[in-house]
Amino acid sequence: MDHIKRFDFDKKPMKEKWYLTPLAYLLSFPAVWKRKLKVNKVNMNGLKPPYILLCTHHAFIDFKVTTAAIFPHRANYIVAIDGFIGREWLLRNVGGICKRKFTNDTKLFKQIKYSLEELKQIVAIYPEARYSLIGTNAILPESLGKMCKVLKKPVVVLNMHGDYLSQPVWNLKQRKNRIAADMTQIINEEEIKSISVDEINRRINDAFIYDEYRWQEKEHIKIDDKNRAKGLHRVLYQCPSCKKEHVMDSNFDQIWCTSCHKSYTMDVYGKLQANHGETEFPHIPDWYEFERSEVRKQIETGTYYFKDEVMIESLPNAKGYIPLGKGTLIHDLSGFHLQGENIDLKKEPLSLYGLHIEYNYLEKKGDCIDLSTLDDTYYIYPQTKQNVVTKLHFAVEEMYKIEKEELKKQLKEEA
């Protein structure tokens, strides 16, 4: 692998080429008009680029909503390296800035700074770094506030609604619901100079709160797709009745346990109802948080452990995936350990605040996670254990939170 050319992260970003702007609008505006997009702008009067735009992340249509929200201005977008595959020239020429997910990348900071200060552009960042799994906001990196403080530019949050409902990551068949967005300047150029990093992070996290199913209920949005629950078991993998893991299945408007056979119906407004007996979690994200709490219990009692044979692919550049054969993935309280031919990668809990996962990646490869170094990204496919990637994602987040709190406590005691 040493002879393979790596992606050039040093190449400076550019403004979108003028002749590509009409194409961007052609791909974006009909899609959002079709869904009757409404953008509610708050504290945006008179604000012009450059500024930092932090966006929630739900589905591919997010990029089209962002294009419409910032019109008539354009932006430089932070895009994960897999988005550059086979189209690096195009992505660079529309202002894309490449990033490997969940890595501490000083080069990315320099690219953002250049875009703001030299190109005078909006920089659009999706700090959740993956599509929402269940229509609620994900953990954000604490470094976000520090970055905004150092860059000294206004901070705007674009909180989108309905995008997840239109194409949830666990079932990519598009639905026909309307969408909306709130675009709010949460910190102006004067405030950024005086407020603390903690206050910046507080404002960002408050502005990022969303719940797609609450929004669906509030707006009375009817989704009557006959397959509206198909694939939901990929996220809701643990039965709330018998508590067994990885035994759920789903199809049409139903999700059920293959062990105790309890089943639930999803109605057209996104609520669950048990077909017999108690409905433990009518609100779908509550089931998701129940699973998180169960994983945290395993971590706290020291019983959490995952090991499986995996297939490994490498993505060193934007030319495509390189098969690396079989390997072994272990995830325990010390973090990840990936071993394969010429691979021995370890990731400690504090090195990952989140985990990027995919369900049936590219609709043919199966579920996977990815782990990155600054030079490579490994796509890792469990081979014998089914429907496990959501639990891995929970474990990464909860281990990070626990170790972060322990570190803060230790530093406080030493001070």
C-alpha positions in Angstrom: 0.0 0.0 0.0 3.0 2.3 0.5 3.3 2.8 -3.3 -0.3 4.1 -3.7 -0.8 7.8 -4.1 -2.7 9.4 -1.3 -5.4 12.0 -1.6 -3.9 15.5 -1.8 -5.3 17.4 1.3 -2.9 20.3 0.8 -4.4 21.5 -2.4 -6.1 24.8 -1.7 -9.9 25.0 -2.1 -11.4 27.2 -4.8 -14.6 29.1 -5.4 -17.2 27.3 -7.5 -16.5 27.7 -11.2 -19.1 30.1 -12.6 -20.1 27.7 -15.4 -21.0 25.0 -12.8 -23.3 27.2 -10.7 -26.3 26.8 -13.1 -25.8 23.0 -12.9 -25.9 23.2 -9.1 -29.1 25.2 -9.2 -30.6 22.8 -11.8 -29.9 19.8 -9.5 -31.1 21.6 -6.3 -34.0 23.9 -6.9 -36.5 21.5 -8.7 -35.9 19.0 -5.9 -36.7 21.4 -3.1 -39.5 23.1 -4.9 -41.1 19.7 -5.4 -41.1 19.3 -1.6 -42.3 22.8 -0.9 -39.3 23.9 1.0 -39.7 26.8 3.3 -36.7 28.4 5.0 -37.3 30.4 8.1 -34.4 32.9 8.5 -33.7 34.4 11.9 -31.1 37.1 12.6 -30.0 36.9 9.0 -30.8 40.4 7.9 -27.7 42.1 6.4 -25.4 39.1 6.9 -23.2 38.4 3.9 -20.3 36.0 3.4 -17.9 35.1 4.8 -19.5 33.1 7.7 -19.5 29.6 9.1 -22.6 27.6 8.3 -23.2 24.5 10.5 -25.8 22.2 9.1 -27.7 19.3 10.5 -27.4 16.1 8.5 -30.3 13.8 7.5 -30.1 12.7 3.9 -28.6 13.6 0.5 -31.2 16.3 -0.1 -29.5 18.3 2.7 -27.0 19.6 0.2 -29.8 20.8 -2.1 -31.6 22.5 0.8 -28.3 24.2 1.8 -27.9 25.5 -1.8 -31.4 27.0 -1.7 -31.0 28.5 1.8 -27.8 30.4 1.0 -29.0 31.6 -2.4 -27.8 33.8 -4.2 -24.4 33.0 -2.5 -22.3 29.9 -2.9 -20.2 28.0 -0.4 -17.2 25.8 0.1 -18.6 22.5 1.4 -16.8 20.0 3.7 -17.3 16.6 2.0 -16.1 13.2 3.2 -13.6 11.4 1.0 -16.1 8.8 -0.3 -18.1 11.7 -1.8 -15.1 12.4 -4.0 -14.9 8.9 -5.5 -14.8 9.2 -9.3 -15.6 12.9 -9.3 -12.7 14.6 -7.6 -12.4 17.2 -10.4 -16.1 18.1 -10.1 -16.1 18.3 -6.3 -13.0 20.5 -6.2 -14.4 22.8 -8.9 -17.7 23.3 -7.1 -15.8 24.2 -3.9 -15.6 20.9 -2.1 -13.1 20.5 0.7 -12.2 16.8 1.4 -12.2 15.3 4.9 -11.7 11.9 6.5 -14.4 11.4 9.1 -13.5 11.5 12.8 -9.9 12.4 12.5 -8.1 15.3 14.1 -7.1 17.1 10.9 -5.1 20.4 11.2 -5.1 20.7 7.4 -8.9 20.9 7.3 -8.7 23.9 9.7 -6.3 25.6 7.3 -8.6 25.0 4.4 -11.6 26.4 6.2 -9.5 29.5 7.3 -8.4 30.0 3.7 -11.9 29.8 2.4 -13.2 32.3 4.9 -10.4 34.8 4.8 -9.0 34.6 1.3 -12.0 33.4 -0.8 -14.5 35.3 1.4 -16.8 32.4 1.2 -19.5 30.7 3.3 -18.0 27.4 4.6 -20.7 24.8 5.0 -19.9 22.1 7.6 -22.0 19.0 8.6 -20.4 18.4 12.0 -22.6 15.4 12.9 -20.4 13.7 10.2 -23.1 11.2 9.1 -26.8 11.0 8.4 -29.0 10.9 11.4 -29.9 7.3 12.2 -33.3 7.9 13.8 -34.1 11.5 13.0 -32.5 13.1 16.1 -29.4 15.1 16.6 -26.0 13.4 17.2 -23.1 14.2 19.4 -21.0 17.2 18.2 -17.2 17.6 18.8 -16.2 20.0 21.5 -13.5 21.3 19.2 -16.2 23.0 17.1 -16.5 25.9 19.6 -12.8 26.4 19.7 -12.6 26.4 15.9 -15.3 29.0 15.6 -13.6 31.2 18.3 -10.3 31.2 16.5 -11.8 31.9 13.1 -13.7 34.9 14.4 -16.5 34.8 11.8 -20.3 34.8 12.3 -21.8 31.4 13.0 -25.0 30.3 11.4 -26.9 27.1 12.0 -29.1 25.5 9.3 -31.5 23.1 11.1 -33.4 21.1 8.5 -36.8 19.4 9.0 -38.3 16.6 7.0 -35.2 15.6 5.1 -34.7 12.5 7.3 -38.4 11.6 6.9 -38.1 11.9 3.1 -35.3 9.3 2.9 -34.2 7.7 6.2 -30.8 6.1 6.2 -32.3 2.7 7.0 -34.5 2.7 3.9 -33.3 4.9 1.0 -36.5 4.7 -1.0 -37.7 8.3 -1.2 -41.0 9.5 0.4 -43.0 12.5 -0.8 -43.3 14.7 2.3 -42.7 18.4 2.4 -39.5 19.9 4.0 -38.5 23.0 5.9 -35.5 24.6 7.5 -34.6 27.1 10.2 -31.5 29.3 9.3 -30.3 31.2 12.3 -27.3 33.4 13.0 -26.5 32.3 16.5 -23.3 34.3 17.0 -22.5 37.6 15.2 -19.0 38.9 14.4 -18.9 41.1 17.5 -20.1 38.4 19.9 -17.5 35.8 18.7 -14.7 38.0 20.0 -16.0 38.2 23.6 -18.0 35.0 24.4 -16.2 31.9 25.8 -15.7 28.6 23.9 -18.1 26.9 26.3 -20.8 29.5 25.4 -20.2 29.0 21.7 -20.6 25.2 22.1 -23.7 25.7 24.2 -25.3 27.9 21.5 -24.4 25.4 18.8 -25.7 22.4 20.6 -29.0 24.2 21.5 -29.5 25.2 17.9 -28.8 21.6 16.7 -31.6 20.0 18.7 -34.1 18.3 16.4 -36.5 15.4 16.4 -38.0 14.5 13.0 -40.8 12.4 14.5 -41.9 15.2 16.8 -41.8 17.5 13.8 -43.9 15.1 11.8 -46.5 14.9 14.6 -46.5 18.7 15.1 -46.9 19.4 11.4 -49.3 16.5 10.9 -47.3 15.1 8.0 -48.8 12.0 6.6 -46.4 9.4 5.2 -48.5 6.5 3.9 -45.8 4.7 2.0 -46.6 1.0 2.4 -43.0 0.2 3.2 -42.6 3.0 5.8 -41.2 0.6 8.5 -39.1 -1.6 6.2 -35.5 -1.5 7.4 -36.3 0.1 10.8 -34.9 -3.0 12.5 -31.4 -2.0 11.4 -31.6 0.8 13.9 -34.1 -0.7 16.4 -32.1 -4.0 16.8 -33.1 -4.8 20.4 -36.5 -6.0 21.5 -37.9 -3.8 24.3 -40.1 -6.7 25.5 -37.7 -9.7 25.8 -34.6 -7.5 25.7 -32.7 -9.7 23.2 -30.4 -8.0 20.8 -30.1 -8.4 17.0 -33.4 -10.4 16.8 -35.6 -7.7 15.2 -36.9 -7.7 11.6 -39.2 -5.4 9.6 -41.3 -5.1 6.5 -44.1 -2.9 5.2 -45.5 -1.0 8.2 -44.4 -3.7 10.7 -41.4 -4.3 13.0 -41.2 -7.5 15.1 -39.1 -9.7 17.3 -38.1 -13.0 15.8 -37.5 -14.4 19.3 -40.6 -13.5 21.4 -42.7 -12.6 18.4 -44.0 -9.3 19.7 -44.8 -6.9 16.8 -45.6 -3.3 16.3 -47.2 -1.2 13.6 -45.9 2.2 12.4 -48.8 4.5 11.6 -48.8 7.2 8.9 -47.7 9.8 11.4 -44.6 7.9 12.6 -46.0 6.5 15.8 -45.6 2.8 16.9 -48.3 0.7 18.4 -47.9 -2.8 19.7 -50.2 -5.2 18.0 -50.7 -7.0 21.3 -49.9 -5.9 24.8 -48.0 -2.8 26.0 -46.5 -0.3 23.6 -43.1 0.4 25.3 -42.1 3.2 23.0 -44.7 4.8 20.8 -42.1 7.5 20.0 -39.5 5.8 17.9 -36.4 7.8 19.2 -37.3 6.7 22.7 -36.7 3.0 21.6 -33.4 4.2 20.2 -32.3 5.8 23.4 -33.4 2.7 25.3 -30.9 0.8 23.3 -28.2 3.4 24.0 -28.9 3.0 27.8 -28.5 -0.8 27.5 -25.2 -0.4 25.8 -24.0 2.0 28.5 -24.9 -0.5 31.2 -22.7 -3.1 29.5 -19.8 -0.6 29.3 -20.2 0.4 33.0 -20.4 -3.2 34.2 -17.4 -4.2 32.0 -19.4 -6.8 30.0 -19.3 -5.0 26.6 -17.3 -6.8 24.0 -17.5 -7.3 20.2 -15.3 -9.5 18.0 -16.0 -10.7 14.4 -14.3 -11.7 11.3 -14.4 -8.9 8.8 -13.7 -8.0 5.2 -11.6 -4.9 4.8 -11.5 -2.3 2.0 -9.1 0.7 1.8 -9.9 4.2 0.4 -6.5 6.0 0.2 -7.6 8.4 -2.5 -10.7 9.3 -4.6 -10.1 6.6 -7.3 -12.0 3.9 -5.4 -11.9 1.1 -2.9 -9.1 -1.4 -2.7 -10.0 -4.9 -1.3 -7.6 -5.9 1.5 -9.1 -9.3 2.3 -10.1 -10.7 5.6 -9.3 -9.5 9.1 -10.5 -9.4 12.6 -12.2 -6.5 14.4 -12.3 -6.2 18.2 -14.2 -3.5 20.1 -13.9 -3.5 23.8 -13.4 -1.0 26.7 -9.9 -0.2 25.3 -11.4 0.8 21.9 -11.1 -0.7 18.4 -8.4 -3.1 17.2 -8.4 -3.9 13.5 -6.0 -6.6 12.3 -5.5 -7.9 8.8 -2.7 -8.4 6.3 -0.3 -5.5 6.8 -2.9 -3.8 9.1 -2.7 -3.3 12.8 -4.9 -0.3 13.6 -5.9 0.7 17.1 -8.4 3.5 18.0 -8.7 4.4 21.7 -12.1 5.6 23.0 -11.1 9.3 23.3 -9.9 9.3 19.7 -13.5 8.9 18.4 -16.5 10.9 19.5 -18.6 9.2 17.0 -18.6 6.4 14.4 -19.7 6.4 10.8 -21.8 3.4 9.9 -23.6 2.3 6.8 -26.5 -0.1 6.3 -26.0 -2.3 3.2 -23.4 0.0 1.8 -24.0 1.0 -1.8 -27.0 -1.3 -1.6 -24.9 -4.4 -2.2 -21.9 -4.6 0.1 -23.6 -5.2 3.5 -23.4 -3.2 6.8 -20.1 -1.6 7.6 -18.2 0.8 9.8 -15.3 2.9 8.7 -12.1 3.9 10.7 -9.7 6.5 9.4 -6.1 7.5 9.8 -4.9 10.7 8.3 -3.7 8.7 5.2 -6.3 6.1 4.8 -9.9 5.1 5.5 -10.8 1.4 6.1 -14.3 0.2 5.3 -14.9 -2.8 7.6 -17.7 -5.4 6.9 -18.7 -7.8 9.7 -19.0 -11.3 8.3 -20.7 -13.6 10.8 -22.6 -11.2 13.1 -25.7 -9.5 11.7 -27.2 -6.1 12.4 -24.4 -5.0 14.8 -23.2 -1.7 13.5 -25.8 0.4 15.3 -24.7 -1.0 18.6 -21.0 -0.3 17.8 -22.0 3.3 17.1 -23.7 3.5 20.5 -20.7 2.0 22.2 -18.3 4.5 20.6 -20.3 7.5 21.7 -20.9 6.2 25.3 -17.2 5.2 25.8 -16.2 8.6 24.6 -18.6 10.4 27.0 -17.5 8.3 30.0 -13.8 8.7 29.4 -14.2 12.5 28.7 -16.0 12.9 32.0 -13.3 10.9 33.8 -10.6 13.0 32.2 -12.4 16.3 33.2 -12.8 15.0 36.7 -9.1 14.1 36.9 -8.0 17.5 35.6 -10.2 19.2 38.0 -8.8 17.3 40.9 -5.2 18.0 39.8 -5.9 21.8 39.4 
